[in-house]
């Protein structure tokens, strides 16, 4: 797994989007952050994969609709389950098609952001990904996971975790509820008044019990079983 930059070094970011205006806007804001630097830009998926493998950025921001190789295929090549040294990929999307997000989930993306979420959330997503955490825009989480509360057919549906091999503890359920609402590990720690390492321990236990590959599958399980609402 790609590790974050050493303490004090800026987070190195690759931006991949076929729209020059989007890349310019992202670069302008991210380069203005004291702890983030953009090291590469790509206008298509093939270029994004080649640059990512060469530069080894801490975080890759990938659009979905790109020429030559779309963002879903690029995500699989950089962060998929068969990749020996997966990278941290955040998908930045207009979210016009839900199946795109499902595909990105299966492809190994660790974060999801709407293009109109604003620059502050963009920087937060980069920092979360670099720290080994995940940030899912709350509006994306709600829209995405509401779909799994009803029966779905076709390949677009996300993987559904099995029944827990053993019951979740009350504290694990607290963590699950907050994950389902799109909270980062740091936000969960603050809300539950526990340490960040404790949250990570609980989340690892939850993923093991649910046979879930990532926090979004955990959130999907929460929505399916009535834990996806505040206080649920």
C-alpha positions as a Python dict, from the first residue, in 0.01 Angstrom:
ca = {
    (1, 'X'): (0, 0, 0),
    (2, 'X'): (127, 346, -86),
    (3, 'X'): (214, 530, 233),
    (4, 'X'): (148, 899, 296),
    (5, 'X'): (430, 1145, 252),
    (6, 'X'): (676, 1169, 540),
    (7, 'X'): (583, 1405, 820),
    (8, 'X'): (624, 1762, 706),
    (9, 'X'): (628, 1677, 334),
    (10, 'X'): (328, 1784, 126),
    (11, 'X'): (74, 1530, 4),
    (12, 'X'): (154, 1455, -362),
    (13, 'X'): (-155, 1453, -585),
    (14, 'X'): (-232, 1349, -941),
    (15, 'X'): (-537, 1506, -1111),
    (16, 'X'): (-701, 1323, -1403),
    (17, 'X'): (-990, 1492, -1585),
    (18, 'X'): (-1056, 1547, -1955),
    (19, 'X'): (-1168, 1905, -1891),
    (20, 'X'): (-878, 2146, -1868),
    (21, 'X'): (-1086, 2394, -1672),
    (22, 'X'): (-1156, 2134, -1402),
    (23, 'X'): (-789, 2038, -1377),
    (24, 'X'): (-685, 2402, -1357),
    (25, 'X'): (-939, 2475, -1085),
    (26, 'X'): (-839, 2173, -878),
    (27, 'X'): (-468, 2249, -916),
    (28, 'X'): (-514, 2617, -826),
    (29, 'X'): (-689, 2534, -501),
    (30, 'X'): (-485, 2230, -398),
    (31, 'X'): (-150, 2398, -468),
    (32, 'X'): (-262, 2682, -243),
    (33, 'X'): (-283, 2440, 51),
    (34, 'X'): (35, 2431, 261),
    (35, 'X'): (26, 2052, 292),
    (36, 'X'): (-72, 1954, -65),
    (37, 'X'): (108, 1974, -398),
    (38, 'X'): (-9, 1866, -744),
    (39, 'X'): (267, 1664, -912),
    (40, 'X'): (91, 1554, -1231),
    (41, 'X'): (-212, 1616, -1453),
    (42, 'X'): (-369, 1382, -1706),
    (43, 'X'): (-636, 1445, -1969),
    (44, 'X'): (-729, 1079, -2021),
    (45, 'X'): (-724, 749, -1836),
    (46, 'X'): (-426, 596, -2011),
    (47, 'X'): (-212, 899, -1932),
    (48, 'X'): (-339, 894, -1571),
    (49, 'X'): (-232, 531, -1519),
    (50, 'X'): (109, 587, -1679),
    (51, 'X'): (178, 904, -1475),
    (52, 'X'): (53, 746, -1152),
    (53, 'X'): (282, 446, -1194),
    (54, 'X'): (576, 671, -1274),
    (55, 'X'): (523, 944, -1013),
    (56, 'X'): (367, 730, -735),
    (57, 'X'): (155, 1015, -593),
    (58, 'X'): (2, 978, -249),
    (59, 'X'): (-347, 1040, -389),
    (60, 'X'): (-498, 1011, -739),
    (61, 'X'): (-807, 1219, -818),
    (62, 'X'): (-983, 1049, -1109),
    (63, 'X'): (-1278, 1163, -1313),
    (64, 'X'): (-1497, 882, -1445),
    (65, 'X'): (-1576, 990, -1799),
    (66, 'X'): (-1241, 1021, -1974),
    (67, 'X'): (-1121, 924, -2326),
    (68, 'X'): (-900, 624, -2408),
    (69, 'X'): (-952, 465, -2064),
    (70, 'X'): (-1237, 564, -1833),
    (71, 'X'): (-1192, 633, -1464),
    (72, 'X'): (-1340, 298, -1361),
    (73, 'X'): (-1084, 102, -1560),
    (74, 'X'): (-806, 332, -1441),
    (75, 'X'): (-915, 281, -1080),
    (76, 'X'): (-903, -98, -1120),
    (77, 'X'): (-553, -78, -1267),
    (78, 'X'): (-426, 145, -985),
    (79, 'X'): (-622, 23, -682),
    (80, 'X'): (-801, -299, -773),
    (81, 'X'): (-793, -619, -567),
    (82, 'X'): (-535, -773, -801),
    (83, 'X'): (-291, -483, -774),
    (84, 'X'): (17, -574, -569),
    (85, 'X'): (82, -221, -445),
    (86, 'X'): (-254, -40, -469),
    (87, 'X'): (-270, 337, -470),
    (88, 'X'): (-513, 572, -299),
    (89, 'X'): (-779, 674, -552),
    (90, 'X'): (-1055, 928, -496),
    (91, 'X'): (-1324, 934, -763),
    (92, 'X'): (-1453, 1283, -842),
    (93, 'X'): (-1779, 1258, -1031),
    (94, 'X'): (-2089, 1450, -1136),
    (95, 'X'): (-2277, 1138, -1012),
    (96, 'X'): (-2515, 1133, -1306),
    (97, 'X'): (-2506, 751, -1320),
    (98, 'X'): (-2512, 548, -999),
    (99, 'X'): (-2357, 242, -1163),
    (100, 'X'): (-2039, 441, -1215),
    (101, 'X'): (-2000, 471, -840),
    (102, 'X'): (-2077, 102, -787),
    (103, 'X'): (-1807, 15, -1039),
    (104, 'X'): (-1558, 243, -868),
    (105, 'X'): (-1633, 74, -535),
    (106, 'X'): (-1552, -264, -677),
    (107, 'X'): (-1245, -117, -842),
    (108, 'X'): (-1086, -14, -512),
    (109, 'X'): (-1158, 359, -483),
    (110, 'X'): (-1127, 486, -126),
    (111, 'X'): (-1321, 810, -165),
    (112, 'X'): (-1606, 967, -361),
    (113, 'X'): (-1671, 1333, -421),
    (114, 'X'): (-1915, 1535, -626),
    (115, 'X'): (-1752, 1792, -850),
    (116, 'X'): (-1974, 2062, -702),
    (117, 'X'): (-1888, 1970, -340),
    (118, 'X'): (-1656, 2269, -316),
    (119, 'X'): (-1283, 2316, -266),
    (120, 'X'): (-1283, 2263, 111),
    (121, 'X'): (-1426, 1912, 83),
    (122, 'X'): (-1185, 1839, -202),
    (123, 'X'): (-888, 1914, 22),
    (124, 'X'): (-1041, 1711, 305),
    (125, 'X'): (-1083, 1413, 72),
    (126, 'X'): (-719, 1434, -33),
    (127, 'X'): (-600, 1453, 329),
    (128, 'X'): (-825, 1165, 435),
    (129, 'X'): (-705, 943, 151),
    (130, 'X'): (-338, 1023, 219),
    (131, 'X'): (-388, 933, 585),
    (132, 'X'): (-532, 594, 493),
    (133, 'X'): (-884, 709, 574),
    (134, 'X'): (-1177, 759, 340),
    (135, 'X'): (-1410, 1046, 271),
    (136, 'X'): (-1742, 989, 103),
    (137, 'X'): (-1943, 1301, 37),
    (138, 'X'): (-2251, 1269, 259),
    (139, 'X'): (-2485, 1347, -30),
    (140, 'X'): (-2318, 1075, -237),
    (141, 'X'): (-2345, 831, 53),
    (142, 'X'): (-2714, 897, 100),
    (143, 'X'): (-2800, 878, -267),
    (144, 'X'): (-2588, 571, -328),
    (145, 'X'): (-2692, 371, -26),
    (146, 'X'): (-3063, 444, -42),
    (147, 'X'): (-3060, 224, -350),
    (148, 'X'): (-2951, -82, -151),
    (149, 'X'): (-3248, -61, 86),
    (150, 'X'): (-3466, -203, -193),
    (151, 'X'): (-3413, -515, -406),
    (152, 'X'): (-3175, -456, -697),
    (153, 'X'): (-3096, -651, -1009),
    (154, 'X'): (-2818, -635, -1262),
    (155, 'X'): (-2444, -595, -1237),
    (156, 'X'): (-2464, -236, -1116),
    (157, 'X'): (-2559, -326, -760),
    (158, 'X'): (-2277, -306, -504),
    (159, 'X'): (-2162, -615, -322),
    (160, 'X'): (-2378, -693, -21),
    (161, 'X'): (-2200, -813, 292),
    (162, 'X'): (-2324, -1139, 437),
    (163, 'X'): (-2491, -1182, 773),
    (164, 'X'): (-2230, -1113, 1044),
    (165, 'X'): (-2031, -1420, 1149),
    (166, 'X'): (-2086, -1292, 1501),
    (167, 'X'): (-2301, -1006, 1635),
    (168, 'X'): (-2167, -654, 1629),
    (169, 'X'): (-2111, -492, 1967),
    (170, 'X'): (-2301, -175, 2064),
    (171, 'X'): (-1990, 35, 2005),
    (172, 'X'): (-1930, -128, 1667),
    (173, 'X'): (-2287, -43, 1573),
    (174, 'X'): (-2222, 318, 1677),
    (175, 'X'): (-1927, 324, 1438),
    (176, 'X'): (-2131, 158, 1162),
    (177, 'X'): (-2407, 421, 1191),
    (178, 'X'): (-2158, 704, 1151),
    (179, 'X'): (-1981, 532, 861),
    (180, 'X'): (-2321, 505, 690),
    (181, 'X'): (-2362, 882, 725),
    (182, 'X'): (-2034, 944, 545),
    (183, 'X'): (-1823, 1040, 846),
    (184, 'X'): (-1444, 1005, 831),
    (185, 'X'): (-1258, 811, 1100),
    (186, 'X'): (-1147, 1137, 1260),
    (187, 'X'): (-1506, 1265, 1274),
    (188, 'X'): (-1625, 934, 1424),
    (189, 'X'): (-1353, 953, 1690),
    (190, 'X'): (-1457, 1307, 1784),
    (191, 'X'): (-1827, 1223, 1796),
    (192, 'X'): (-1781, 908, 2005),
    (193, 'X'): (-1508, 1059, 2226),
    (194, 'X'): (-1262, 782, 2147),
    (195, 'X'): (-916, 773, 1988),
    (196, 'X'): (-859, 741, 1615),
    (197, 'X'): (-686, 407, 1669),
    (198, 'X'): (-993, 280, 1857),
    (199, 'X'): (-1217, 372, 1564),
    (200, 'X'): (-986, 189, 1324),
    (201, 'X'): (-986, -117, 1550),
    (202, 'X'): (-1366, -121, 1563),
    (203, 'X'): (-1392, -73, 1188),
    (204, 'X'): (-1148, -357, 1119),
    (205, 'X'): (-1352, -583, 1344),
    (206, 'X'): (-1675, -481, 1170),
    (207, 'X'): (-1529, -548, 825),
    (208, 'X'): (-1412, -891, 939),
    (209, 'X'): (-1750, -981, 1086),
    (210, 'X'): (-1938, -859, 777),
    (211, 'X'): (-1686, -989, 524),
    (212, 'X'): (-1689, -635, 386),
    (213, 'X'): (-1396, -520, 171),
    (214, 'X'): (-1432, -150, 250),
    (215, 'X'): (-1624, 106, 451),
    (216, 'X'): (-1880, 162, 177),
    (217, 'X'): (-1983, -203, 191),
    (218, 'X'): (-2011, -154, 567),
    (219, 'X'): (-2234, 146, 504),
    (220, 'X'): (-2440, -55, 255),
    (221, 'X'): (-2500, -319, 523),
    (222, 'X'): (-2603, -45, 766),
    (223, 'X'): (-2860, 98, 528),
    (224, 'X'): (-2998, -247, 448),
    (225, 'X'): (-3048, -324, 816),
    (226, 'X'): (-3192, 6, 934),
    (227, 'X'): (-2877, 169, 1070),
    (228, 'X'): (-2840, 427, 796),
    (229, 'X'): (-3034, 708, 958),
    (230, 'X'): (-2916, 943, 1235),
    (231, 'X'): (-3000, 766, 1560),
    (232, 'X'): (-3104, 459, 1361),
}
